């Protein structure tokens, strides 16, 4: 399997607008292998990793292969969503609290699989309180 990643400085986001997301396609089942988040804001932030079933309005990010000769990724990563919110499915995959200046790096041995269904994805949203600007990184295999 080829491995890819994306990193970005997010916007604040909200409980309905992901700060970063990853979507598969009907032809690939990406496996999220690593998620890194670092709170650059002045206040703590509570975040959660969730599943998404629609895209909503989002701006694409530039995905990078870990090995330059690998084919271009099929999965697509997006920065902070705005306007129309995606549909969030029930259940939280992971919840985290980041103090100001704090961060977390999560590794998923088997990977969290995004099903090969149109508009299926994973995203990070604010779980409670006010969002903060974060440095974010996603790494996945396809």
C-alpha positions as CSV (number, residue, x, y, z in Angstrom):
1,X,0.0,0.0,0.0
2,X,1.2,3.5,-0.8
3,X,1.2,6.1,2.0
4,X,0.2,9.7,1.7
5,X,-0.1,12.7,4.0
6,X,-1.3,16.3,4.2
7,X,-0.7,19.0,6.7
8,X,-2.3,22.4,7.1
9,X,-2.9,25.3,9.4
10,X,-6.6,25.1,10.1
11,X,-9.2,27.8,10.8
12,X,-11.2,27.7,14.0
13,X,-14.0,25.3,12.8
14,X,-17.0,24.5,14.8
15,X,-19.1,21.5,16.1
16,X,-20.5,21.1,12.5
17,X,-17.6,22.4,10.3
18,X,-14.5,20.1,10.4
19,X,-11.1,21.7,10.7
20,X,-9.6,19.0,8.5
21,X,-11.0,16.0,6.7
22,X,-10.2,13.1,4.5
23,X,-12.5,11.5,1.9
24,X,-12.2,8.3,0.0
25,X,-14.0,7.3,-3.2
26,X,-16.0,4.5,-4.6
27,X,-12.7,3.0,-5.9
28,X,-10.5,3.2,-2.8
29,X,-10.8,2.5,1.0
30,X,-8.2,4.7,2.6
31,X,-6.9,3.8,6.0
32,X,-6.2,6.7,8.3
33,X,-2.9,5.7,10.0
34,X,-1.9,8.9,11.9
35,X,-3.5,12.1,13.1
36,X,-1.5,15.0,14.6
37,X,-3.1,18.1,16.0
38,X,-1.4,21.1,17.8
39,X,-3.3,23.9,19.3
40,X,-1.8,27.3,18.3
41,X,-4.6,29.3,19.9
42,X,-4.5,31.1,23.3
43,X,-7.3,28.9,24.8
44,X,-7.8,25.2,25.2
45,X,-9.8,23.3,22.6
46,X,-11.9,20.1,22.7
47,X,-11.9,18.1,19.5
48,X,-13.2,14.8,18.2
49,X,-12.6,12.5,15.2
50,X,-15.8,11.6,13.5
51,X,-17.2,10.0,10.3
52,X,-18.8,12.0,7.6
53,X,-21.2,11.0,4.9
54,X,-21.4,14.1,2.7
55,X,-18.7,16.7,1.7
56,X,-20.4,20.0,2.3
57,X,-18.4,23.1,1.3
58,X,-14.6,22.6,1.7
59,X,-11.3,23.7,0.1
60,X,-9.0,21.0,-1.1
61,X,-5.5,20.6,0.3
62,X,-2.4,19.3,-1.5
63,X,-1.8,15.6,-0.7
64,X,1.8,14.4,-0.8
65,X,3.1,10.8,-1.3
66,X,5.6,9.6,1.3
67,X,7.6,8.1,-1.7
68,X,7.7,10.6,-4.5
69,X,7.4,7.9,-7.2
70,X,4.1,6.6,-5.9
71,X,1.0,7.3,-8.0
72,X,-1.1,10.3,-7.1
73,X,-3.5,9.6,-4.2
74,X,-7.2,8.8,-4.9
75,X,-8.4,10.0,-1.5
76,X,-8.8,13.8,-1.1
77,X,-8.0,15.9,2.0
78,X,-9.8,19.2,2.8
79,X,-9.0,22.1,5.0
80,X,-11.5,23.8,7.3
81,X,-15.0,23.5,5.9
82,X,-17.2,26.6,5.5
83,X,-20.7,27.4,4.5
84,X,-22.6,24.1,4.0
85,X,-21.7,21.6,6.7
86,X,-21.1,18.0,5.9
87,X,-23.3,15.3,7.4
88,X,-21.8,13.9,10.6
89,X,-22.7,10.3,11.4
90,X,-23.5,9.2,15.0
91,X,-20.7,8.2,17.3
92,X,-17.3,9.7,18.1
93,X,-14.1,7.8,17.1
94,X,-11.8,9.7,19.4
95,X,-12.1,12.7,21.6
96,X,-9.2,14.9,22.7
97,X,-8.5,18.0,24.8
98,X,-5.6,20.3,23.7
99,X,-4.4,23.0,26.1
100,X,-3.0,26.2,24.5
101,X,0.3,25.2,22.9
102,X,-0.5,21.5,23.4
103,X,-0.7,18.8,20.9
104,X,-1.4,15.1,20.3
105,X,-0.2,12.5,17.8
106,X,-2.5,9.5,17.4
107,X,-1.3,6.4,15.5
108,X,-3.8,3.7,14.4
109,X,-2.1,0.4,13.8
110,X,-4.7,-1.2,11.6
111,X,-5.9,2.2,10.4
112,X,-9.4,3.6,10.5
113,X,-11.0,2.6,7.2
114,X,-13.1,5.0,5.1
115,X,-15.6,2.8,3.2
116,X,-15.5,2.8,-0.6
117,X,-18.7,4.8,-0.8
118,X,-19.2,8.2,-2.4
119,X,-18.7,11.1,0.0
120,X,-17.6,8.9,2.9
121,X,-14.9,10.5,5.1
122,X,-13.3,11.3,8.4
123,X,-13.0,14.7,10.0
124,X,-12.1,16.6,13.1
125,X,-14.6,18.9,14.6
126,X,-14.9,20.9,17.8
127,X,-16.7,18.7,20.4
128,X,-17.5,21.5,22.9
129,X,-16.7,25.1,23.5
130,X,-14.9,27.4,21.1
131,X,-12.6,26.2,18.3
132,X,-8.9,27.3,18.0
133,X,-6.5,27.5,15.1
134,X,-4.5,24.2,14.9
135,X,-1.6,22.7,13.0
136,X,-3.0,19.5,11.6
137,X,-1.6,16.4,9.8
138,X,-3.2,13.3,8.4
139,X,-1.4,10.3,7.1
140,X,-3.1,7.4,5.3
141,X,-2.6,4.3,3.1
142,X,-4.4,3.4,0.0
